Amino acid sequence: MLPLLVCGLWFLTGCTEETLNPTNTSEGRTLPQSNGGRLDFIVVAEDALWDGIAGDLLRKHFIAPQYGLPQPEPVFTLRQVSPAEFNDLLRHSRNLIILEDKADSSFTITRDAWAKPQLVSSFTGNEMQIAKTVKEVREQLYQTYYQSEVNMMLKRLQPARMKTLPKVLQQNGVQDMVINRAFEVEHAYDSLVVMWNKTVKSDQGIIAYFRPMKENEIVETSLLNTRDSLVKHFIPGEREGSYMVTETILPPKVSTTTIDGKLAFETRGLWRTVGDFKGGPFINFTLLDEENQRVIVLEAFVFAPELKKRNLLFELECMLRSIKLG
């Protein structure tokens, strides 16, 4: 077996982010290209382990429904195979989790073990030991894999990205941002731009808005009001007088994240059109640019009534996360 960074169970309590930094085993070797769809996983485990506590913990954490989608879709798509089925093709999967019933308990995470790019997490021990380890590291492991998928998506978008960003973004200090060149600018003002990528089966929209930060402002209290004000004015429906609003039947979910080193509020939810019958998911990042005393609103939304929405929205999320400010 390739050399792995081992983190014993006795060391996993309070496991730090550094502990989960994958060991790179590809140095000096030529590896095949990894395979797998967006947010896809292969889990290698005997049925007894997969159907037990450890497998249940992984399923609850990795394939929980992605919040803010109109139809249930998991955050990740997991496919379980037995060790006997783990052939050369599956070894080239981009995202792997391996559960092994062994006398010694350990947790390892390796980058580029059999293909490139690739992340392989290996849990060994008896069922209870593996379950305990999974419980202790699952959140950090989730974030590690999710960021890896964001990086992979941005790499895929590079050949099709805009060569020159819209002037509005440049004038507001955006040094770089990976945006599919299929997007076209619909509205452009001094501090706001609206872009669309419209196809036969789906519409994807992006808004970027820059405004000064108010004195003693608590930004999180006005997130939805700001959003509704923007989309009401700049995202009209197809019928006369119709416009987009935030759907409140499923309350939007707000959390915090970091984008380009800045604190950002991440809001996921659904939108609908007043005076029309359109709707879909959206994701909104509101960045606090303390250095320049301004607030940056980045939003993306999808209309695709005949398609699943997770991957379409994830692509947009990656574009928004790619922003680099001066």
Backbone torsions as a table, in degrees:
resi	resn	phi	psi	omega
1	MET	NA	145.8	178.7
2	LEU	-62.7	149.8	180.0
3	PRO	-63.6	137.5	-176.7
4	LEU	-128.5	154.2	173.2
5	LEU	-83.5	115.0	-173.9
6	VAL	-100.0	133.9	176.8
7	CYS	-124.0	102.8	-176.4
8	GLY	-65.3	159.6	-178.7
9	LEU	-60.4	-35.4	-178.5
10	TRP	-65.9	-18.2	-178.3
11	PHE	-101.5	-9.6	-173.0
12	LEU	-78.4	-21.2	178.8
13	THR	-62.5	122.4	-175.5
14	GLY	70.9	30.3	-177.0
15	CYS	-56.8	127.0	-175.6
16	THR	-85.3	168.9	178.8
17	GLU	-62.2	-35.6	179.2
18	GLU	-61.3	-35.8	179.7
19	THR	-59.7	-33.3	-176.3
20	LEU	-90.5	3.3	174.1
21	ASN	-66.5	121.0	-174.8
22	PRO	-66.1	143.2	171.1
23	THR	-77.5	133.9	178.6
24	ASN	-93.8	118.0	-177.0
25	THR	-107.0	11.2	-172.9
26	SER	-92.8	-5.6	-174.9
27	GLU	-57.9	128.2	178.0
28	GLY	79.1	5.5	-179.2
29	ARG	-122.6	146.7	174.1
30	THR	-96.1	120.6	-175.2
31	LEU	-115.3	149.1	175.3
32	PRO	-71.1	162.6	177.0
33	GLN	-70.0	135.0	177.5
34	SER	-72.0	163.0	179.5
35	ASN	-127.2	170.2	179.4
36	GLY	129.2	145.7	179.3
37	GLY	-79.5	178.3	179.3
38	ARG	-61.1	130.0	174.4
39	LEU	60.4	27.9	179.7
40	ASP	-97.8	145.2	180.0
41	PHE	-130.0	148.5	163.4
42	ILE	-113.3	127.0	174.9
43	VAL	-108.9	122.1	179.9
44	VAL	-100.4	113.8	-177.2
45	ALA	-165.7	146.5	170.8
46	GLU	-64.7	153.0	-176.9
47	ASP	-56.0	-38.0	-177.5
48	ALA	-61.9	-40.4	178.0
49	LEU	-71.9	-43.0	-177.3
50	TRP	-66.0	-37.1	-179.4
51	ASP	-82.8	-6.6	-177.9
52	GLY	-92.5	-158.6	-173.4
53	ILE	-64.5	-43.9	-177.5
54	ALA	-62.1	-46.3	178.5
55	GLY	-63.6	-37.6	179.5
56	ASP	-64.0	-40.7	178.1
57	LEU	-63.3	-42.2	178.7
58	LEU	-64.3	-44.5	-179.1
59	ARG	-62.1	-44.8	-177.8
60	LYS	-63.0	-33.2	-175.3
61	HIS	-89.1	-38.0	-172.9
62	PHE	-95.2	-28.4	-178.9
63	ILE	-114.4	23.3	170.0
64	ALA	-61.6	148.6	-179.9
65	PRO	-59.8	134.7	174.4
66	GLN	-65.8	125.9	-176.5
67	TYR	-68.3	142.9	172.3
68	GLY	88.1	16.3	175.5
69	LEU	-105.1	144.9	-176.5
70	PRO	-68.8	-29.3	173.6
71	GLN	-121.0	145.7	-177.3
72	PRO	-60.9	126.1	172.8
73	GLU	-140.3	137.6	-177.5
74	PRO	-73.3	154.3	175.5
75	VAL	-60.6	-48.0	175.1
76	PHE	-119.8	154.3	172.9
77	THR	-104.0	117.5	-177.6
78	LEU	-107.8	135.6	173.6
79	ARG	-125.5	123.6	-179.3
80	GLN	-95.3	136.1	173.4
81	VAL	-131.1	154.6	177.1
82	SER	-80.4	160.1	175.9
83	PRO	-55.1	-33.0	179.5
84	ALA	-67.2	-27.8	-179.7
85	GLU	-89.2	-4.4	-174.7
86	PHE	-79.5	81.7	-174.8
87	ASN	-91.2	-176.3	-177.1
88	ASP	-61.2	-38.6	179.3
89	LEU	-61.8	-45.1	-178.8
90	LEU	-70.1	-29.0	176.6
91	ARG	-64.0	-18.8	179.1
92	HIS	-91.3	6.7	177.8
93	SER	-65.0	144.6	-175.5
94	ARG	-69.0	-37.8	-177.6
95	ASN	-122.4	118.6	-177.7
96	LEU	-129.5	140.3	168.7
97	ILE	-128.1	127.3	-176.9
98	ILE	-118.5	126.7	176.8
99	LEU	-113.5	122.7	-177.6
100	GLU	-129.6	129.6	176.6
101	ASP	-81.4	104.1	-177.9
102	LYS	-136.7	165.3	179.8
103	ALA	-68.8	-39.5	-179.1
104	ASP	-90.2	136.0	178.2
105	SER	-97.3	134.9	179.5
106	SER	-159.8	161.7	172.2
107	PHE	-131.8	131.6	178.6
108	THR	-136.5	149.0	173.3
109	ILE	-137.4	127.8	-171.4
110	THR	-130.2	141.3	175.3
111	ARG	-100.9	135.0	172.5
112	ASP	57.8	54.5	179.7
113	ALA	-76.3	-48.8	-177.5
114	TRP	-121.6	-12.4	-178.7
115	ALA	-154.5	177.9	-176.6
116	LYS	-145.3	130.5	-6.5
117	PRO	-78.9	151.1	-176.6
118	GLN	-158.0	144.1	171.2
119	LEU	-123.8	128.1	-180.0
120	VAL	-124.2	119.2	174.5
121	SER	-107.4	131.9	-178.0
122	SER	-125.6	127.1	177.2
123	PHE	-116.5	128.1	176.0
124	THR	-127.2	160.0	-178.8
125	GLY	133.8	-171.4	172.2
126	ASN	-81.9	177.1	-173.0
127	GLU	-57.9	-43.5	-177.5
128	MET	-69.3	-38.6	178.4
129	GLN	-64.7	-43.8	178.8
130	ILE	-63.4	-43.3	-179.9
131	ALA	-60.9	-41.7	179.1
132	LYS	-63.3	-42.0	179.7
133	THR	-65.5	-46.1	178.8
134	VAL	-56.7	-44.3	-178.9
135	LYS	-61.4	-37.2	-176.1
136	GLU	-76.0	-30.2	-173.3
137	VAL	-113.5	-1.8	-169.2
138	ARG	-61.6	-37.5	-178.6
139	GLU	-67.8	-46.5	178.5
140	GLN	-66.9	-36.1	177.2
141	LEU	-64.1	-43.1	177.0
142	TYR	-56.5	-48.4	-178.6
143	GLN	-65.0	-37.5	178.9
144	THR	-62.6	-47.2	179.5
145	TYR	-67.8	-39.1	-178.3
146	TYR	-64.0	-44.7	178.7
147	GLN	-64.3	-36.2	176.5
148	SER	-61.9	-39.0	178.3
149	GLU	-69.3	-36.7	174.8
150	VAL	-60.6	-46.8	179.9
151	ASN	-61.1	-40.0	179.8
152	MET	-66.1	-41.4	179.0
153	MET	-63.1	-42.4	179.6
154	LEU	-65.2	-34.8	175.8
155	LYS	-64.5	-41.3	178.9
156	ARG	-65.6	-32.2	-177.6
157	LEU	-78.8	-17.6	-174.5
158	GLN	-53.0	-48.6	-178.0
159	PRO	-63.8	-22.7	-176.3
160	ALA	-109.2	16.2	-175.9
161	ARG	-80.7	159.6	172.0
162	MET	-61.4	133.4	177.7
163	LYS	-78.2	-31.2	178.7
164	THR	-129.4	126.0	-179.9
165	LEU	-71.9	152.2	174.6
166	PRO	-54.4	146.0	-175.3
167	LYS	-57.9	-34.7	-179.4
168	VAL	-57.6	-43.5	179.9
169	LEU	-66.7	-43.9	-179.9
170	GLN	-62.3	-43.4	-177.9
171	GLN	-67.5	-19.8	179.8
172	ASN	-104.9	24.1	169.4
173	GLY	83.1	15.1	176.8
174	VAL	-80.9	113.0	-179.3
175	GLN	-80.8	-33.8	-179.0
176	ASP	-158.2	149.8	175.6
177	MET	-166.1	130.1	-179.0
178	VAL	-86.8	106.8	-179.9
179	ILE	-125.6	129.5	177.9
180	ASN	-57.1	132.3	-177.3
181	ARG	-69.1	-7.3	174.5
182	ALA	-69.6	-16.1	178.6
183	PHE	-74.8	139.2	177.5
184	GLU	-121.7	141.3	180.0
185	VAL	-74.7	125.7	176.9
186	GLU	-100.6	-42.8	176.9
187	HIS	-129.9	139.2	177.2
188	ALA	-143.3	123.2	177.7
189	TYR	-128.9	-175.0	-178.0
190	ASP	-60.6	-36.2	-173.1
191	SER	-126.5	12.4	-176.8
192	LEU	-148.4	141.8	173.7
193	VAL	-139.8	140.3	175.9
194	VAL	-120.9	127.6	-178.7
195	MET	-127.4	147.0	-179.7
196	TRP	-131.1	144.9	166.5
197	ASN	-122.7	101.6	-175.1
198	LYS	-109.6	127.7	177.1
199	THR	-124.8	-177.8	-178.4
200	VAL	-62.9	-37.0	-174.1
201	LYS	-104.3	-15.1	-175.8
202	SER	-152.0	152.3	171.3
203	ASP	-120.2	132.3	174.0
204	GLN	-122.4	129.2	-178.3
205	GLY	-122.9	150.6	177.7
206	ILE	-134.7	135.4	171.6
207	ILE	-121.4	135.8	170.3
208	ALA	-126.0	128.4	-174.3
209	TYR	-137.3	133.4	-178.0
210	PHE	-121.7	130.7	178.0
211	ARG	-146.4	156.3	177.5
212	PRO	-66.7	148.7	175.7
213	MET	-82.6	129.5	-179.0
214	LYS	-78.1	153.2	-179.7
215	GLU	-63.8	130.9	179.4
216	ASN	58.6	27.0	-177.7
217	GLU	-74.2	136.7	171.4
218	ILE	-105.3	94.5	-169.4
219	VAL	-60.4	-39.2	-173.6
220	GLU	-63.7	-19.9	-179.9
221	THR	-78.0	-15.1	-176.8
222	SER	-117.7	14.1	-176.0
223	LEU	-56.6	-52.4	-174.6
224	LEU	-73.2	-35.7	176.7
225	ASN	-62.6	-41.9	177.8
226	THR	-63.6	-43.6	-179.8
227	ARG	-60.5	-50.0	-177.7
228	ASP	-63.3	-35.5	177.4
229	SER	-64.1	-42.9	-179.8
230	LEU	-65.3	-52.5	-173.6
231	VAL	-71.7	-27.9	177.3
232	LYS	-63.5	-39.6	-176.5
233	HIS	-84.2	-29.5	-170.1
234	PHE	-116.9	-5.5	177.3
235	ILE	-123.9	76.9	178.9
236	PRO	-74.2	155.1	173.9
237	GLY	-81.9	179.8	-178.2
238	GLU	-77.6	-26.4	179.8
239	ARG	-87.3	151.7	-179.5
240	GLU	-57.5	125.8	177.0
241	GLY	81.8	-0.9	179.9
242	SER	-84.6	154.6	-177.7
243	TYR	-160.5	163.0	-177.7
244	MET	-82.9	143.2	171.8
245	VAL	-140.8	167.7	175.0
246	THR	-77.7	130.4	175.6
247	GLU	-76.1	129.8	-176.2
248	THR	-104.0	-6.4	177.5
249	ILE	-60.6	-41.7	170.2
250	LEU	-107.0	103.4	-175.3
251	PRO	-59.0	135.8	176.4
252	PRO	-58.3	145.0	-179.1
253	LYS	-106.7	125.5	-177.3
254	VAL	-111.4	133.2	175.0
255	SER	-140.5	176.7	178.9
256	THR	-112.1	150.8	178.0
257	THR	-150.2	-175.6	176.9
258	THR	-127.9	130.6	177.2
259	ILE	-130.3	124.4	-177.4
260	ASP	51.8	38.8	177.8
261	GLY	76.7	6.5	-177.7
262	LYS	-113.7	144.5	175.4
263	LEU	-62.5	135.6	178.2
264	ALA	-139.0	145.1	172.8
265	PHE	-95.0	124.3	179.3
266	GLU	-101.3	122.7	179.5
267	THR	-120.4	125.3	176.5
268	ARG	-117.3	140.4	178.5
269	GLY	-177.7	-165.1	-179.5
270	LEU	-114.7	150.7	173.0
271	TRP	-119.7	156.7	173.5
272	ARG	-140.6	168.6	-178.6
273	THR	-110.9	120.9	174.5
274	VAL	-71.0	127.3	-179.8
275	GLY	84.3	9.5	179.0
276	ASP	-151.2	-175.8	-175.1
277	PHE	-119.8	22.7	-178.5
278	LYS	-93.1	156.6	177.6
279	GLY	-173.2	173.5	179.8
280	GLY	167.9	-170.1	-179.3
281	PRO	-92.7	158.3	173.0
282	PHE	-141.0	158.9	170.1
283	ILE	-133.9	136.0	-175.8
284	ASN	-129.8	129.7	172.4
285	PHE	-115.2	122.3	175.9
286	THR	-111.4	109.0	-174.5
287	LEU	-93.0	140.0	174.2
288	LEU	-100.3	103.2	178.9
289	ASP	-92.1	79.9	-174.8
290	GLU	-61.3	-37.8	-176.8
291	GLU	-59.7	-37.5	-179.4
292	ASN	-106.8	10.0	176.8
293	GLN	50.0	53.4	178.9
294	ARG	-145.2	163.1	177.4
295	VAL	-114.5	134.6	179.6
296	ILE	-118.6	123.0	179.3
297	VAL	-106.5	121.7	176.0
298	LEU	-120.5	123.6	-178.5
299	GLU	-135.7	146.7	175.0
300	ALA	-137.6	148.0	-178.8
301	PHE	-147.6	159.6	-174.0
302	VAL	-130.1	139.1	167.3
303	PHE	-126.8	111.9	-178.2
304	ALA	-153.7	75.7	-170.9
305	PRO	-61.2	-23.8	-176.2
306	GLU	-101.8	0.0	-173.9
307	LEU	-121.1	159.4	168.2
308	LYS	-70.5	151.1	-169.9
309	LYS	-106.9	-18.2	-172.1
310	ARG	-54.8	-53.5	-174.4
311	ASN	-68.2	-35.1	177.5
312	LEU	-63.7	-43.1	-179.4
313	LEU	-72.2	-35.8	178.8
314	PHE	-62.7	-40.7	176.7
315	GLU	-58.2	-44.0	178.6
316	LEU	-66.4	-41.7	178.3
317	GLU	-56.7	-43.6	-179.8
318	CYS	-62.7	-39.4	177.4
319	MET	-61.0	-45.3	-179.1
320	LEU	-64.5	-41.8	-178.8
321	ARG	-67.0	-17.4	-175.2
322	SER	-81.1	-3.9	-174.2
323	ILE	-60.6	136.0	174.8
324	LYS	-123.8	122.9	-175.2
325	LEU	-104.0	150.4	177.7
326	GLY	-82.4	NA	NA
